[in-house]
Amino acid sequence: MIDVMDKDFQQELNLTLAQSAWVQFAHYLGCFLMAMPAGWLASKLGYKDGMSAGFIVPLVCFVWVAGYGLFWSKLSGSEGVLDVRVTRGH
């Protein structure tokens, strides 16, 4: 999430200012923490294979976490596995 879209995300996801700040903090912390390992991996594998690994590693992590149902329950804010409720507008 970037600063320009912050207000739109707050309204769409019903986030408070503090919650939005935590989301941005987590995003930028993730970028900071992954920059060095990503650079090391790209230098070891080369550009093409480094880009492939950059797509494959998050995909594997996503599938692994989604298999436990944790991702969807946290994303939807519910306790049930794959209990996703989407609401739009008024």
MIMIKOL-441627 format. One record per residue: residue number from 1; residue in three letters; chain; x, y, z negated of N, C-alpha, C, O, CB in turn. Coordinates in nm, 3 decimals, decimal comma. Glycine has a CB too. Layout:
! MIMIKOL-441627
+-------+------+------+---------+---------+---------+---------+---------+---------+---------+---------+---------+---------+---------+---------+---------+---------+---------+
! numar ! sese ! mike !    n.px !    n.py !    n.pz !   ca.px !   ca.py !   ca.pz !    c.px !    c.py !    c.pz !    o.px !    o.py !    o.pz !   cb.px !   cb.py !   cb.pz !
+-------+------+------+---------+---------+---------+---------+---------+---------+---------+---------+---------+---------+---------+---------+---------+---------+---------+
!   NUM !  ALA !    A !       X !       Y !       Z !       X !       Y !       Z !       X !       Y !       Z !       X !       Y !       Z !       X !       Y !       Z !
...
+-------+------+------+---------+---------+---------+---------+---------+---------+---------+---------+---------+---------+---------+---------+---------+---------+---------+
//
This chain:
! MIMIKOL-441627
+-------+------+------+---------+---------+---------+---------+---------+---------+---------+---------+---------+---------+---------+---------+---------+---------+---------+
! numar ! sese ! mike !    n.px !    n.py !    n.pz !   ca.px !   ca.py !   ca.pz !    c.px !    c.py !    c.pz !    o.px !    o.py !    o.pz !   cb.px !   cb.py !   cb.pz !
+-------+------+------+---------+---------+---------+---------+---------+---------+---------+---------+---------+---------+---------+---------+---------+---------+---------+
!     1 !  MET !    A !   0,084 !  -0,116 !   0,000 !   0,000 !   0,000 !   0,000 !   0,090 !   0,123 !   0,000 !   0,184 !   0,134 !  -0,079 !  -0,097 !  -0,001 !  -0,121 !
!     2 !  ILE !    A !   0,059 !   0,214 !   0,088 !   0,138 !   0,337 !   0,094 !   0,058 !   0,450 !   0,033 !  -0,063 !   0,440 !   0,017 !   0,178 !   0,370 !   0,239 !
!     3 !  ASP !    A !   0,127 !   0,558 !  -0,001 !   0,063 !   0,670 !  -0,070 !  -0,051 !   0,732 !   0,010 !  -0,148 !   0,779 !  -0,049 !   0,165 !   0,775 !  -0,101 !
!     4 !  VAL !    A !  -0,039 !   0,734 !   0,142 !  -0,142 !   0,796 !   0,225 !  -0,275 !   0,722 !   0,211 !  -0,381 !   0,784 !   0,214 !  -0,099 !   0,800 !   0,372 !
!     5 !  MET !    A !  -0,269 !   0,591 !   0,196 !  -0,390 !   0,510 !   0,189 !  -0,434 !   0,480 !   0,046 !  -0,532 !   0,408 !   0,026 !  -0,368 !   0,380 !   0,263 !
!     6 !  ASP !    A !  -0,365 !   0,534 !  -0,051 !  -0,391 !   0,504 !  -0,191 !  -0,536 !   0,533 !  -0,230 !  -0,601 !   0,449 !  -0,292 !  -0,297 !   0,582 !  -0,279 !
!     7 !  LYS !    A !  -0,585 !   0,649 !  -0,196 !  -0,721 !   0,687 !  -0,234 !  -0,825 !   0,595 !  -0,170 !  -0,924 !   0,559 !  -0,234 !  -0,749 !   0,832 !  -0,193 !
!     8 !  ASP !    A !  -0,802 !   0,557 !  -0,043 !  -0,895 !   0,466 !   0,024 !  -0,896 !   0,329 !  -0,041 !  -1,002 !   0,268 !  -0,058 !  -0,859 !   0,453 !   0,173 !
!     9 !  PHE !    A !  -0,779 !   0,278 !  -0,079 !  -0,772 !   0,150 !  -0,148 !  -0,840 !   0,157 !  -0,284 !  -0,908 !   0,062 !  -0,324 !  -0,627 !   0,106 !  -0,164 !
!    10 !  GLN !    A !  -0,824 !   0,268 !  -0,354 !  -0,889 !   0,283 !  -0,484 !  -1,041 !   0,276 !  -0,470 !  -1,109 !   0,211 !  -0,550 !  -0,848 !   0,415 !  -0,550 !
!    11 !  GLN !    A !  -1,092 !   0,343 !  -0,370 !  -1,238 !   0,344 !  -0,351 !  -1,289 !   0,209 !  -0,304 !  -1,390 !   0,161 !  -0,355 !  -1,277 !   0,451 !  -0,251 !
!    12 !  GLU !    A !  -1,221 !   0,148 !  -0,208 !  -1,268 !   0,022 !  -0,150 !  -1,259 !  -0,094 !  -0,250 !  -1,347 !  -0,179 !  -0,254 !  -1,187 !  -0,012 !  -0,025 !
!    13 !  LEU !    A !  -1,153 !  -0,096 !  -0,330 !  -1,131 !  -0,207 !  -0,424 !  -1,174 !  -0,173 !  -0,566 !  -1,155 !  -0,253 !  -0,658 !  -0,986 !  -0,245 !  -0,424 !
!    14 !  ASN !    A !  -1,232 !  -0,055 !  -0,585 !  -1,278 !  -0,010 !  -0,717 !  -1,166 !  -0,015 !  -0,820 !  -1,184 !  -0,071 !  -0,929 !  -1,396 !  -0,095 !  -0,764 !
!    15 !  LEU !    A !  -1,053 !   0,043 !  -0,786 !  -0,938 !   0,046 !  -0,876 !  -0,931 !   0,179 !  -0,948 !  -0,964 !   0,284 !  -0,892 !  -0,809 !   0,020 !  -0,799 !
!    16 !  THR !    A !  -0,887 !   0,173 !  -1,072 !  -0,860 !   0,297 !  -1,144 !  -0,724 !   0,348 !  -1,098 !  -0,651 !   0,279 !  -1,027 !  -0,863 !   0,276 !  -1,299 !
!    17 !  LEU !    A !  -0,691 !   0,468 !  -1,139 !  -0,561 !   0,525 !  -1,103 !  -0,447 !   0,442 !  -1,161 !  -0,345 !   0,422 !  -1,095 !  -0,550 !   0,671 !  -1,152 !
!    18 !  ALA !    A !  -0,464 !   0,393 !  -1,283 !  -0,360 !   0,311 !  -1,346 !  -0,343 !   0,178 !  -1,273 !  -0,231 !   0,133 !  -1,251 !  -0,394 !   0,285 !  -1,493 !
!    19 !  GLN !    A !  -0,454 !   0,114 !  -1,234 !  -0,445 !  -0,011 !  -1,161 !  -0,378 !   0,009 !  -1,026 !  -0,297 !  -0,073 !  -0,983 !  -0,583 !  -0,072 !  -1,143 !
!    20 !  SER !    A !  -0,412 !   0,117 !  -0,959 !  -0,351 !   0,148 !  -0,831 !  -0,201 !   0,172 !  -0,845 !  -0,123 !   0,131 !  -0,760 !  -0,417 !   0,270 !  -0,769 !
!    21 !  ALA !    A !  -0,162 !   0,237 !  -0,954 !  -0,020 !   0,260 !  -0,979 !   0,053 !   0,128 !  -1,001 !   0,166 !   0,112 !  -0,954 !  -0,001 !   0,352 !  -1,100 !
!    22 !  TRP !    A !  -0,009 !   0,034 !  -1,071 !   0,054 !  -0,097 !  -1,092 !   0,067 !  -0,174 !  -0,961 !   0,167 !  -0,243 !  -0,940 !  -0,028 !  -0,179 !  -1,193 !
!    23 !  VAL !    A !  -0,032 !  -0,162 !  -0,874 !  -0,023 !  -0,229 !  -0,744 !   0,093 !  -0,172 !  -0,663 !   0,171 !  -0,247 !  -0,604 !  -0,156 !  -0,214 !  -0,664 !
!    24 !  GLN !    A !   0,105 !  -0,040 !  -0,662 !   0,216 !   0,022 !  -0,589 !   0,350 !  -0,015 !  -0,652 !   0,447 !  -0,042 !  -0,581 !   0,200 !   0,174 !  -0,586 !
!    25 !  PHE !    A !   0,357 !  -0,017 !  -0,785 !   0,479 !  -0,055 !  -0,855 !   0,521 !  -0,197 !  -0,818 !   0,638 !  -0,222 !  -0,791 !   0,460 !  -0,042 !  -1,006 !
!    26 !  ALA !    A !   0,426 !  -0,289 !  -0,818 !   0,456 !  -0,427 !  -0,784 !   0,504 !  -0,440 !  -0,640 !   0,595 !  -0,517 !  -0,611 !   0,333 !  -0,515 !  -0,807 !
!    27 !  HIS !    A !   0,442 !  -0,364 !  -0,550 !   0,482 !  -0,368 !  -0,409 !   0,625 !  -0,319 !  -0,390 !   0,707 !  -0,386 !  -0,326 !   0,386 !  -0,283 !  -0,325 !
!    28 !  TYR !    A !   0,656 !  -0,203 !  -0,447 !   0,790 !  -0,148 !  -0,430 !   0,895 !  -0,227 !  -0,506 !   1,010 !  -0,236 !  -0,461 !   0,792 !  -0,003 !  -0,475 !
!    29 !  LEU !    A !   0,858 !  -0,286 !  -0,620 !   0,950 !  -0,373 !  -0,693 !   0,983 !  -0,497 !  -0,611 !   1,098 !  -0,540 !  -0,605 !   0,890 !  -0,414 !  -0,828 !
!    30 !  GLY !    A !   0,881 !  -0,554 !  -0,547 !   0,904 !  -0,669 !  -0,459 !   0,996 !  -0,635 !  -0,343 !   1,084 !  -0,713 !  -0,308 !   0,772 !  -0,721 !  -0,407 !
!    31 !  CYS !    A !   0,975 !  -0,519 !  -0,283 !   1,063 !  -0,475 !  -0,173 !   1,206 !  -0,457 !  -0,223 !   1,300 !  -0,498 !  -0,155 !   1,012 !  -0,343 !  -0,112 !
!    32 !  PHE !    A !   1,222 !  -0,399 !  -0,339 !   1,355 !  -0,376 !  -0,396 !   1,425 !  -0,508 !  -0,430 !   1,543 !  -0,527 !  -0,398 !   1,345 !  -0,290 !  -0,521 !
!    33 !  LEU !    A !   1,353 !  -0,599 !  -0,493 !   1,414 !  -0,725 !  -0,536 !   1,445 !  -0,819 !  -0,419 !   1,537 !  -0,900 !  -0,429 !   1,323 !  -0,795 !  -0,634 !
!    34 !  MET !    A !   1,372 !  -0,808 !  -0,311 !   1,393 !  -0,899 !  -0,199 !   1,489 !  -0,844 !  -0,093 !   1,525 !  -0,917 !  -0,001 !   1,262 !  -0,932 !  -0,136 !
!    35 !  ALA !    A !   1,529 !  -0,719 !  -0,103 !   1,616 !  -0,660 !  -0,001 !   1,752 !  -0,728 !   0,004 !   1,800 !  -0,760 !   0,113 !   1,633 !  -0,512 !  -0,027 !
!    36 !  MET !    A !   1,814 !  -0,750 !  -0,110 !   1,947 !  -0,812 !  -0,112 !   1,944 !  -0,958 !  -0,065 !   2,025 !  -0,995 !   0,019 !   2,006 !  -0,804 !  -0,252 !
!    37 !  PRO !    A !   1,854 !  -1,043 !  -0,117 !   1,850 !  -1,181 !  -0,067 !   1,814 !  -1,188 !   0,082 !   1,866 !  -1,274 !   0,153 !   1,749 !  -1,262 !  -0,147 !
!    38 !  ALA !    A !   1,727 !  -1,100 !   0,127 !   1,690 !  -1,101 !   0,269 !   1,809 !  -1,061 !   0,356 !   1,832 !  -1,121 !   0,461 !   1,572 !  -1,006 !   0,295 !
!    39 !  GLY !    A !   1,885 !  -0,963 !   0,312 !   2,005 !  -0,923 !   0,387 !   2,109 !  -1,032 !   0,389 !   2,173 !  -1,055 !   0,492 !   2,064 !  -0,797 !   0,326 !
!    40 !  TRP !    A !   2,127 !  -1,100 !   0,277 !   2,222 !  -1,211 !   0,270 !   2,179 !  -1,324 !   0,363 !   2,261 !  -1,381 !   0,435 !   2,236 !  -1,263 !   0,126 !
!    41 !  LEU !    A !   2,049 !  -1,356 !   0,361 !   1,997 !  -1,463 !   0,446 !   2,012 !  -1,428 !   0,594 !   2,048 !  -1,513 !   0,675 !   1,851 !  -1,491 !   0,413 !
!    42 !  ALA !    A !   1,985 !  -1,304 !   0,629 !   1,998 !  -1,262 !   0,769 !   2,143 !  -1,265 !   0,814 !   2,171 !  -1,299 !   0,929 !   1,942 !  -1,121 !   0,788 !
!    43 !  SER !    A !   2,236 !  -1,231 !   0,725 !   2,377 !  -1,236 !   0,764 !   2,426 !  -1,379 !   0,779 !   2,513 !  -1,406 !   0,861 !   2,464 !  -1,162 !   0,661 !
!    44 !  LYS !    A !   2,372 !  -1,471 !   0,701 !   2,412 !  -1,613 !   0,711 !   2,350 !  -1,682 !   0,831 !   2,415 !  -1,761 !   0,899 !   2,374 !  -1,687 !   0,584 !
!    45 !  LEU !    A !   2,221 !  -1,653 !   0,858 !   2,150 !  -1,724 !   0,964 !   2,153 !  -1,652 !   1,098 !   2,134 !  -1,715 !   1,202 !   2,008 !  -1,745 !   0,924 !
!    46 !  GLY !    A !   2,177 !  -1,523 !   1,097 !   2,168 !  -1,446 !   1,220 !   2,030 !  -1,382 !   1,229 !   1,941 !  -1,414 !   1,151 !   2,196 !  -1,534 !   1,344 !
!    47 !  TYR !    A !   2,014 !  -1,294 !   1,326 !   1,891 !  -1,216 !   1,336 !   1,770 !  -1,304 !   1,365 !   1,670 !  -1,297 !   1,294 !   1,905 !  -1,110 !   1,445 !
!    48 !  LYS !    A !   1,780 !  -1,386 !   1,468 !   1,665 !  -1,466 !   1,513 !   1,621 !  -1,566 !   1,406 !   1,502 !  -1,573 !   1,373 !   1,699 !  -1,539 !   1,642 !
!    49 !  ASP !    A !   1,714 !  -1,642 !   1,353 !   1,679 !  -1,740 !   1,251 !   1,641 !  -1,673 !   1,120 !   1,559 !  -1,726 !   1,045 !   1,796 !  -1,836 !   1,229 !
!    50 !  GLY !    A !   1,698 !  -1,558 !   1,091 !   1,661 !  -1,482 !   0,972 !   1,517 !  -1,433 !   0,979 !   1,445 !  -1,436 !   0,879 !   1,754 !  -1,365 !   0,953 !
!    51 !  MET !    A !   1,476 !  -1,389 !   1,098 !   1,336 !  -1,347 !   1,116 !   1,243 !  -1,466 !   1,104 !   1,135 !  -1,455 !   1,044 !   1,318 !  -1,279 !   1,254 !
!    52 !  SER !    A !   1,282 !  -1,579 !   1,158 !   1,199 !  -1,700 !   1,145 !   1,184 !  -1,740 !   0,999 !   1,074 !  -1,774 !   0,955 !   1,260 !  -1,816 !   1,226 !
!    53 !  ALA !    A !   1,293 !  -1,737 !   0,926 !   1,287 !  -1,770 !   0,783 !   1,202 !  -1,668 !   0,708 !   1,133 !  -1,704 !   0,613 !   1,429 !  -1,775 !   0,723 !
!    54 !  GLY !    A !   1,207 !  -1,543 !   0,750 !   1,127 !  -1,439 !   0,687 !   0,977 !  -1,459 !   0,706 !   0,898 !  -1,410 !   0,626 !   1,166 !  -1,306 !   0,740 !
!    55 !  PHE !    A !   0,939 !  -1,531 !   0,810 !   0,798 !  -1,564 !   0,829 !   0,761 !  -1,696 !   0,764 !   0,651 !  -1,711 !   0,711 !   0,765 !  -1,569 !   0,977 !
!    56 !  ILE !    A !   0,852 !  -1,792 !   0,768 !   0,822 !  -1,926 !   0,718 !   0,819 !  -1,934 !   0,566 !   0,731 !  -1,998 !   0,509 !   0,923 !  -2,025 !   0,771 !
!    57 !  VAL !    A !   0,915 !  -1,870 !   0,498 !   0,922 !  -1,878 !   0,351 !   0,796 !  -1,822 !   0,285 !   0,740 !  -1,890 !   0,199 !   1,046 !  -1,802 !   0,301 !
!    58 !  PRO !    A !   0,748 !  -1,702 !   0,320 !   0,624 !  -1,655 !   0,258 !   0,503 !  -1,742 !   0,293 !   0,413 !  -1,759 !   0,211 !   0,596 !  -1,512 !   0,300 !
!    59 !  LEU !    A !   0,501 !  -1,796 !   0,414 !   0,391 !  -1,885 !   0,453 !   0,388 !  -2,009 !   0,365 !   0,281 !  -2,049 !   0,318 !   0,404 !  -1,925 !   0,600 !
!    60 !  VAL !    A !   0,503 !  -2,069 !   0,343 !   0,511 !  -2,188 !   0,258 !   0,469 !  -2,154 !   0,115 !   0,397 !  -2,230 !   0,051 !   0,654 !  -2,247 !   0,260 !
!    61 !  CYS !    A !   0,515 !  -2,040 !   0,064 !   0,477 !  -1,998 !  -0,072 !   0,327 !  -1,973 !  -0,081 !   0,264 !  -2,010 !  -0,180 !   0,554 !  -1,870 !  -0,112 !
!    62 !  PHE !    A !   0,270 !  -1,911 !   0,021 !   0,126 !  -1,885 !   0,021 !   0,047 !  -2,014 !   0,021 !  -0,048 !  -2,029 !  -0,056 !   0,087 !  -1,800 !   0,143 !
!    63 !  VAL !    A !   0,085 !  -2,108 !   0,106 !   0,014 !  -2,236 !   0,113 !   0,027 !  -2,312 !  -0,019 !  -0,068 !  -2,374 !  -0,065 !   0,068 !  -2,321 !   0,230 !
!    64 !  TRP !    A !   0,145 !  -2,307 !  -0,078 !   0,169 !  -2,375 !  -0,205 !   0,080 !  -2,317 !  -0,315 !   0,017 !  -2,392 !  -0,390 !   0,316 !  -2,365 !  -0,245 !
!    65 !  VAL !    A !   0,074 !  -2,185 !  -0,326 !  -0,007 !  -2,121 !  -0,429 !  -0,156 !  -2,137 !  -0,399 !  -0,235 !  -2,162 !  -0,490 !   0,029 !  -1,972 !  -0,441 !
!    66 !  ALA !    A !  -0,194 !  -2,124 !  -0,272 !  -0,335 !  -2,138 !  -0,235 !  -0,385 !  -2,279 !  -0,261 !  -0,504 !  -2,299 !  -0,287 !  -0,355 !  -2,101 !  -0,088 !
!    67 !  GLY !    A !  -0,296 !  -2,377 !  -0,254 !  -0,334 !  -2,515 !  -0,282 !  -0,381 !  -2,536 !  -0,425 !  -0,462 !  -2,624 !  -0,451 !  -0,219 !  -2,607 !  -0,254 !
!    68 !  TYR !    A !  -0,331 !  -2,456 !  -0,516 !  -0,373 !  -2,466 !  -0,655 !  -0,500 !  -2,385 !  -0,683 !  -0,558 !  -2,396 !  -0,792 !  -0,261 !  -2,419 !  -0,746 !
!    69 !  GLY !    A !  -0,542 !  -2,305 !  -0,589 !  -0,660 !  -2,223 !  -0,608 !  -0,635 !  -2,098 !  -0,691 !  -0,728 !  -2,022 !  -0,719 !  -0,767 !  -2,304 !  -0,672 !
!    70 !  LEU !    A !  -0,511 !  -2,076 !  -0,730 !  -0,480 !  -1,961 !  -0,814 !  -0,491 !  -1,831 !  -0,737 !  -0,541 !  -1,731 !  -0,789 !  -0,340 !  -1,975 !  -0,872 !
!    71 !  PHE !    A !  -0,445 !  -1,832 !  -0,613 !  -0,446 !  -1,710 !  -0,533 !  -0,587 !  -1,657 !  -0,515 !  -0,612 !  -1,539 !  -0,539 !  -0,382 !  -1,734 !  -0,398 !
!    72 !  TRP !    A !  -0,677 !  -1,743 !  -0,473 !  -0,813 !  -1,699 !  -0,443 !  -0,888 !  -1,657 !  -0,568 !  -0,967 !  -1,563 !  -0,564 !  -0,889 !  -1,807 !  -0,371 !
!    73 !  SER !    A !  -0,866 !  -1,727 !  -0,680 !  -0,935 !  -1,688 !  -0,802 !  -0,884 !  -1,554 !  -0,854 !  -0,963 !  -1,473 !  -0,903 !  -0,919 !  -1,796 !  -0,910 !
!    74 !  LYS !    A !  -0,754 !  -1,529 !  -0,843 !  -0,700 !  -1,399 !  -0,885 !  -0,743 !  -1,289 !  -0,789 !  -0,774 !  -1,178 !  -0,831 !  -0,547 !  -1,405 !  -0,892 !
!    75 !  LEU !    A !  -0,746 !  -1,321 !  -0,660 !  -0,784 !  -1,222 !  -0,560 !  -0,930 !  -1,180 !  -0,577 !  -0,963 !  -1,062 !  -0,564 !  -0,762 !  -1,276 !  -0,420 !
!    76 !  SER !    A !  -1,016 !  -1,276 !  -0,607 !  -1,158 !  -1,246 !  -0,620 !  -1,196 !  -1,199 !  -0,759 !  -1,306 !  -1,148 !  -0,780 !  -1,239 !  -1,366 !  -0,585 !
!    77 !  GLY !    A !  -1,105 !  -1,215 !  -0,856 !  -1,134 !  -1,173 !  -0,992 !  -1,223 !  -1,269 !  -1,066 !  -1,280 !  -1,234 !  -1,169 !  -1,196 !  -1,039 !  -0,991 !
!    78 !  SER !    A !  -1,237 !  -1,390 !  -1,014 !  -1,321 !  -1,490 !  -1,079 !  -1,235 !  -1,603 !  -1,132 !  -1,115 !  -1,611 !  -1,104 !  -1,429 !  -1,544 !  -0,981 !
!    79 !  GLU !    A !  -1,295 !  -1,689 !  -1,208 !  -1,223 !  -1,803 !  -1,264 !  -1,239 !  -1,928 !  -1,179 !  -1,160 !  -2,021 !  -1,193 !  -1,269 !  -1,830 !  -1,406 !
!    80 !  GLY !    A !  -1,338 !  -1,932 !  -1,094 !  -1,363 !  -2,051 !  -1,012 !  -1,264 !  -2,063 !  -0,898 !  -1,212 !  -1,963 !  -0,849 !  -1,503 !  -2,048 !  -0,958 !
!    81 !  VAL !    A !  -1,238 !  -2,186 !  -0,856 !  -1,147 !  -2,211 !  -0,745 !  -1,220 !  -2,181 !  -0,615 !  -1,330 !  -2,231 !  -0,591 !  -1,095 !  -2,357 !  -0,748 !
!    82 !  LEU !    A !  -1,159 !  -2,099 !  -0,532 !  -1,213 !  -2,057 !  -0,402 !  -1,349 !  -1,991 !  -0,414 !  -1,431 !  -2,003 !  -0,323 !  -1,222 !  -2,175 !  -0,310 !
!    83 !  ASP !    A !  -1,375 !  -1,923 !  -0,523 !  -1,500 !  -1,852 !  -0,543 !  -1,479 !  -1,708 !  -0,501 !  -1,457 !  -1,621 !  -0,585 !  -1,548 !  -1,861 !  -0,692 !
!    84 !  VAL !    A !  -1,486 !  -1,682 !  -0,372 !  -1,459 !  -1,550 !  -0,318 !  -1,592 !  -1,482 !  -0,285 !  -1,673 !  -1,534 !  -0,208 !  -1,368 !  -1,557 !  -0,192 !
!    85 !  ARG !    A !  -1,612 !  -1,366 !  -0,346 !  -1,732 !  -1,287 !  -0,319 !  -1,690 !  -1,155 !  -0,256 !  -1,609 !  -1,081 !  -0,312 !  -1,814 !  -1,264 !  -0,450 !
!    86 !  VAL !    A !  -1,745 !  -1,126 !  -0,142 !  -1,712 !  -1,003 !  -0,072 !  -1,835 !  -0,914 !  -0,070 !  -1,943 !  -0,956 !  -0,031 !  -1,663 !  -1,033 !   0,073 !
!    87 !  THR !    A !  -1,816 !  -0,791 !  -0,113 !  -1,925 !  -0,693 !  -0,108 !  -1,880 !  -0,576 !  -0,022 !  -1,765 !  -0,534 !  -0,030 !  -1,967 !  -0,646 !  -0,250 !
!    88 !  ARG !    A !  -1,970 !  -0,524 !   0,057 !  -1,937 !  -0,414 !   0,147 !  -2,034 !  -0,299 !   0,123 !  -2,156 !  -0,319 !   0,119 !  -1,941 !  -0,459 !   0,295 !
!    89 !  GLY !    A !  -1,980 !  -0,182 !   0,108 !  -2,059 !  -0,059 !   0,106 !  -2,173 !  -0,056 !   0,007 !  -2,182 !  -0,136 !  -0,086 !  -2,112 !  -0,034 !   0,240 !
!    90 !  HIS !    A !  -2,262 !   0,041 !   0,031 !  -2,378 !   0,059 !  -0,058 !  -2,502 !   0,020 !   0,014 !  -2,611 !   0,027 !  -0,043 !  -2,391 !   0,202 !  -0,109 !
+-------+------+------+---------+---------+---------+---------+---------+---------+---------+---------+---------+---------+---------+---------+---------+---------+---------+
//
